[in-house]
């Protein structure tokens, strides 16, 4: 914990640094809007967002690092003076990250990074440990203002899910599935269970459960259910996965993710899609729907409130991502 010389805790503000491929920018923007309640300003492949909201760095597959701001200063000299007042009870290491000007992140030259890190390391009271620090301190210059605080990198542990034992060619990618879960459930709590009524091999379920979100999956294909259970077991994840046609399901859920079935050689019949969307409306209050066919008019006919919409490309086709509410 960091406090100033008067024993006052630091103001809890954060800098979030996102990066993504152009084909997933719309999806990443949707995720940022739900997680941080802000519209990101993109500079090529990067977005830096300042927020008072506390979002764990490992949640987003597009989040590179998070800086919890402890100190701010208009000049580096003032910065060093403030740093001298820090009281740290953990060993630490200072990491100079980057300069952000006009919303665009820029790298610091190696010699400049070392100069900044050394000066702050000398100024800050406490024990410096470059090999195995208990605490990483990050420093950045944001639109001319120097900022320092707890620095957390996204270790991207979710990437291990790519090595799941069962795969399916039309399944959502791990990165996309994780972002969709965050859009569906931006504020997890114990009262929320995420429904995936067409869970396939369980990609969405894995991304939910790995974040501590309770989830329940169904699929009418017995082989898919077997594959989903095997994938979950491979990572010691637990949730109920059963064989069922979503049109027969009952119950009430706070949130759901529906990846509408499709096949490279055929199209889901309009009547069947309408039945599935109608069933979804009866099952949940909020949903993320993934479709390869236009469904905007159908959602409006159902009385759904379209909160946000984006698109993500995969190989030779595109998926539309719809965030909707079924509550008036």
N, C-alpha and C positions, 0 to 999 in steps of 0.2 A: 504494500500500500504506500502511496506517495502522499505526503502532506507538505505544506509550506512551513516557514519558520514560526508562523503563528498557530500551527496545529490545525489549519483548515484544509479539508480535502479539496482535491482539484475538481474543477468544473467538468462534468462528464460529457465531453463532446468527442466526436470520432471523425476520422478521415478514412474513407473506403476507396480503394483503388481497384477498379474492374477492368478486365481485358477479355476480349472475345473475338472470334472470327466474324467477318462481315455477315456470313450466312446466318449467324445466330444472334445478331445485334438486336433484332426486334424482340426476340425471346428474352434476352438479358435485360433489355429495357423494361419489359413487363415485370420481370422479377424485381428489379430495383424499385419500380413504382409501388409494388406491394410490400417489399421488405422495408424500404426507407421512406416511402410516401413522398418521393420526389421524382421529377423528370430529369433524367441524366443528360448532361451535355457531352456529346461524344466528340473526341478529337482523334480521328482515324480509328484505331482499334481500342482506345482507352477512354475511360470515364473516371473522374475523381469526384466523389460526393462527400460533402460535409453534412453530418447529421447528429442530432442528440439521441437518436435511437440506438440501442445496444443490440446489435446483431452478431452472433458468433461468427468468427471469421471462416470456419469450416463449412458453414451452411451453403453458401453459393458456390457453384462450380466455376464461376467467372470471377470471383473475388481473389485478388492477388495478395493483398495484405490489408490490415486494419491498424490505424494509429489512434490510440486513445490519448487525446491532447491533455497535457499537463501544464505546459508553458507556452506563452505566445509573446513575441517581441518584434518591434519594428526594425530593430538593428541587431547585428550579431553581438555587439558589445553589451547591449541590454540583455540579450539572450544569455550570455555568459554570467552576468550578474545575477539573473534569476536562477540559473542552474546552480550557482554556489549556495543557494538557500535550500536546495532539495535535501531531504532526509531519507535515505534509502537504507533499509535493513536487509537487503538482498544484494548478492554480488551481481554485477551488471556489465553489459557491453553496449557501446553506442554504435548504431548503424545509421550512416547518412544515406537516405533513400534517393530523393530526387528533388528537382525544382519544378513547380507547376506555375506556368505563366499563361494567362489567357485561356485557362482550362486545359492547356496542353502540357503533359508531363515531359520533362527532359532529364537526361542523365547528367550526373555530375562527373567531371573528370576525376580520374583516380587520385591524383595528387590533392585535389580539392576535397574529396571525400575523406582522405586520411587526415588532412589538416583540421577539418571540422570535428571529426571523431576524437582526435587527440586533444583538441582544445576543450571540448565538453567533458571528456574523460577526466581531465585535470581539474576542471571547475567543480564538477559534481562531487559531493561528499559521499564516501562509501568505498567499497572494494571493487575494483575493476577485475574482471576475469574474462579474458579473451577466448579461452578454450572451452569452458563449460559454465557460462553465466546462468544464474538463476533467473535473470531478468534481461530482456532485450529492450533497449531504448532506441526509438527511431527519431530521426530529425529530418525535417523537410522544410522547404521554403514555398509557401503557398501565397501566390499573388503578392510577393514582396514581404510577407510576414513570416518570421521564423516560428516553427512549431516543434515541440518535443513531447514525447510521451511513450507509453507502453507500445511496443511494436510486436504485432503478431502476424506471422506468415501463414497462408493457407497451405497446409501440408498435403492437401488433395488426397486424403485417405480413401475417398470414394472411388478413386480410379481402380482400386483393387477389384471392384465389382465387375470390371470388364473381363476379369478372369473367371467368371461364373461358369459352372460346368455345362449348363444348357443355354443354347443360343437359338434365335429365330430371326430370319432375314428381315422381316417387317417390324420387328420390335423397336421400340424407342431406344435411342442411344442413352447410355448412362448419364452423360452430361445433361442432355435434354430432359430426361426423366427427373433428375434432381431439381432442375430449375422449375419444372412444372409442379412438383410437390410444394416447393416454396411459394409459388403463386397461389396454389390452392389453400395452403395452410401457412400464411406468413407469421402468425402468432400462435405457436403450438401451446396447448395446455392439456391437462389431464382429462378434460371434458370432451375433447375432440377425437373422434375416430374417423380416419380417412377411408372412404369406400372406393375400391377399384372393381367395378362390376364386370369388366372384361380384361382380367389381369394378365392374360397370356402367360409368359414365363416369369412374371413377377418383377420386372424391372422397376416399376413405380413403387411396388411394395417394399423392395429393398431400400430404395432411397428414402422412403418415409420412416421405416423402422430404424434405419441406421442413424436417424436424427432424433430418435426418441418419440416419434409420432406413432400412436396406435393406428393400426391399419387392418382392413379386412378385404380379402380378395375372392372373387368368383370368376369362373369361366365355364362355358358350356362344353368345352373341349377337354375330355378327361386327360389326354396326353399333355395338354398345356398345364393343367393343374399339377400333374406329376412333376413336370419340369420346374414349375414355380416352387413347389415344395422342396425339390432337390437344391435349387439355387439358394433358397433361404437357409436351408440346413447347412450349406457349405460355409456360410458366414455366421452360423449360430444365431440367426435371427428367428424370431417367433411371431407368427400371426396366423389367424384362421384363414385357410384357403380351401374353398369347397367347389364342387361341381354344381353349376346352376345356370340357367338362362336368366339374364338380368331382368327380363320382362316378367318373371315370376317372383322376384325378390320383394320382401316387405321390410319395414323398419324405417328409421329416421336417422340421418347423418348430418353432421354440420358441414362436411365437405366431401367431394368426390372428384375422381379423375376418370374420365371416360375416353379411352382411345378407340374410336369407332373402328370396327373391323374392316379390313380391306384386303384385296388380293391383287397381285400384279396383273392378273388375267381377267378379272371381273370387277364389277361395281356393286356395292351394297344396295339392294333394292330400296327405293325411296320409301315404300310402305314400312319395311322392316326398320329403316333408320328412324322414321317417325315414331314407331312403337318404342324403340330404345330411348329416344329423347324424352318421350312422354313418361316412360318408366323412371328415367333419371329425375325428372321434375318431382315425381312423387316420393323419391327416396332422399333427396338432399336439399339443403338451402343454398349451397354455393358449389360451383363445379368448374373444373377446367375440362374442356372438350377438345379433343384432337381429331381433326377431320382432313381428308384429302379431297372431299367434295364440298361445294359451297352450301352452308347450312344457315346463313344469316336470316333468311326469310322464314325458315322453319322455326328458329329460335324466337323470332318476333311473334309468330303465330301462337307459340306456346305461352307467350306472355313473359318470356325471360328478359331480365334486364342485362344487357351486354355491358359489362364493366370495362373490358379491355379486349383487344384482339391483336394478334401478331402472326408471324409466319416464320417457319424454319425450313431450310432446304436440306434434303438428304439425297445424295446421288442425283438421280434424274427426275425427282418429283419434289413437291413442296407440301408441307403440312400447315394447315391453319390451326392456331391455338386460340381458343375462345375462353375468356373468363366471364362467367355469368352468375347471376343471382336469381333464384326462383322465389324470393320473398319480396312482397310489395313494400 
